[in-house]
């Protein structure tokens, strides 16, 4: 046999299994992937800090034995996001935060000369939107990745850089990694200082952006001047895409209102 006395495929590096799938086998594979000091998850998590290019470009070049693949790593991030949503939803933290912010919001609207009835209706809509945003954080995460990949593809418009699909793989690793790292701290802050939760984005978003810059620099071996130039370009590109999406959203809303659909 071709695979006699071999544990891995010589062509793709996949693990070669001759036995039937059992609970014991599944438990062993899960332990090998996630539990322990030297697992694929731990190696991937650590090396995404130390040498992200080894994981990202290695995955794109077919070297996928030592690390978790991009989809599985993103699934871990989605799982953690699900836990975060579960805690927020079932502990009443988000309701407490919105209730604490309500007086300041009402005062701001009153200073703008908005009537009481309109303020009440606006607050109801804000509450609904906030709860929906928390409820579908995993879905929002998945939608964000293609958006970031598109902005990156426009920024790095050259054959020597990643194509659009490779940019998606890049963000499946880096964005997933950022979520895995920052979510526990966000949860901790929610319970210790819920009044500061509105400001957490001012810390996490620049850190995520900085981490992506670091990964691009390592993957493309760019000098400081080149990476700074690309960073500035990416900011304008991302804002341009967001403005375009906003304009399209407004136009769709107008059409729906004129036609009486909403």
N, C-alpha and C positions, 0 to 999 in steps of 0.2 A: 504493500500500500504506500501511496505517496506520503501520507502523514503518519506513518508508523513511527512510534517513539518520539513524536514531535508534539509540542504543546501549543504552537502558534503557526498560523499560515505563513509561508515564506514569501507570499506575494503581497498580502494586505496587512499582515500583522495581527489579524483577529485570532481570538482564542479558539483552539480546536477542541470541540466536545464530542466524545464518542458515546457517552452515557445518556440515558433518557433524563428529561427534566424532572427533578424531584424537589420537595420542600427543602431538603438538606442542601441540594445544589443551589437553589435560589438564595437560601440563607448565606451560603458561602460566598456567592457572588455579591450580595448586598454588603456583607462584611468587608469583602475585598475592596469594594468601591467607596464605602462611606465611613466605616467604623474602624478606628485604630489610628496609630501615629503615622504610619507610612502607607496611606491609602491613596488612590487616584485623586479623591477629592482634596485631601490635605496637600498633596503635591501640587495640584492645580492651584489651590488657594494661595499657597506660599509663593509659588513661582510666578503668579500673576503680579506679585509685588516685586520680586527679585529680578526676574527675566521674562517678562510677558512675551517677548518676541519668540522665545523657544516654544511657547504653547500656541500662539496665534499663527505665526508663519509655519510652524511645524505641522499644525492641523491642516493648513491649506496645501502643504507639500506632501501630505499623506503620512506623516509621522504621528500616529495617534494612539500608540500602545501605552505610553507612560502617563498620559493625562486623560481627564474626562473630556469627552467631545463637547462641542459648543452647545448643542441642544440639551444635553443632560445637565450641564452647568446652569443653563438658563432655567431649566425646570426646578432646580434647587432654589434659585432666586424667586421663582413664582411660588414655590411652596412656602418660603419664608414670608413672602408678601401675603399669602393666604393666612398664615398664622397671625401676622400683624393685623389684618382686617378682622379676623375672628376676635382677637383681644379687644380691639377698638369697639367692635359692635356689641360684644357681650359684657363689657365692663362699664359701659355708659360714659367712658372718658370723653368721647367726641361730643356727646350731649352736654356734658359739663362745660367743655370749652366754648361751645356755641352760646350757652346760656351766660357765661361770664363775659363774652364779647358783645352781647346784645345791647346793654346800655350805651356803650361807646358808639356802636353802629347807629342806634336810634338818634343819639345826639348829633352825629355827623350829618345824618339825613335831615334833621330839623334845621340845622344851620344852613343847609342848602335850599331851604324853603319848601321841602316836600311835605305833603299833607299826611295826616296820621293814617288814613286808610291805605294810601299808596305805600307808606312805610311798612305797614303790617303785611301787605301782599308781597312786597319785596323781600322781607325777612323770611316769609314762608318759602319763597322760591330759592333763596340762598341756602336755607336749611336742606331743602330737597336736593339741590345741586351738590352740596358738601357731602351728604350721605351717599349719593350716587357715585361721586368721585372716590370715596373710600371703599365703597362696595365693589367697584370695578377697577381697582388699582392694578391687578394682574393684566387685565385687558388693555388698560392704558399703557402699561409697560411694554406690551407686545406691539402696540401701535407706535410707540415712541422710537423703537429700534429702526424701522424702515425710514422714518423721518430723519433721524440722525445719520443713517447710512447715505441717504440722498444728499444731505448737506455736505458730508465728507467726500462723496464721489465728485461733486461739483468742485469742492475745494482742491482735492488732489486729482485734477483732471490730467492724467498722464498715464501712458501704458505701463510705466514702471511701478505705479501705485496700484492699490487694490481696485478691482472692478466693483460694481454695485453689490453683487452677491457676497463677495469677499468682505466688503464693508459691513454687511449684515452679520457675517460671522464674527468680525472684529467686535462689534457692539454686543453681540450675544455674550461674548466673554467679558468685555470691559464694563458694560452697563449692568450685566448680571452680577459681576463682582462688586460693583459699587453698591448695589441693592443689598447684597449679602452682608457687606461690611457696615453700612450705615443704618439699616433697619433696627438692629438691636439697640443702638444708641438712641434712635428716635423713640423707641418703645420706653426706654429708661427715662428719657426726658419727659414723656407724656405722663408718667406716674410721679416723677419727682418735681418737675416744674412745668405743668401744663400751660401756664401763662406765657411760656417762651416758645411754644410750638409753632407760632406764626413766623418766627424768625429762623427756624431750623433750616429753611431753604437757602437763606443767605450764607449758610456755612456749607451745607452738603452740595449744593449745585456748583459752586466754584471748585470744591474739592473733586467732584466727578469730572468736571471739565479739565482741571489740571491733571488728573489721572489719565484721561484720554490723550492729552498732549504728551505726557510721559511715555505712554505706550506707542504712540505714533513715532516719536523720536527714536525709540528703541527698535521698532519694526523696520523703519525706513533709514535708520542710521543718519539722521539729519543733524546738522549743526544748529546752534542756538539761533542764529539769524534766520535760517530757513524755517525752523519750527515756529518762531515768533511771527514771521510773515504769514505762514499758513494759518496760524491761530487767529490773527486779525481778519484774514479773508473769511475764515469759517464763521466768525461772529456775524459779519455782514450777510453772508449767504443764509445762515440760519434765521436771522431776523427777516430777511427777504421772503423766505419760504413761509414763515409764520404769518407775515403780513398778507401774503397771497392766500393762505388758507383762511385767514380772517375775512378778507374781501369776499371770497367765494361763499363762506358761511353766511355773511350778511346778505348777499345777493339771493342765495337759496331761501333764507328767511323771508325776504321781501316777496319773492315769487310765491312761496307757500301762503303768506298772509293775503296777498292780492287774490290768489285763486280760491281762498276760503278753506284751504286744507287745515290750517291751524288758526 
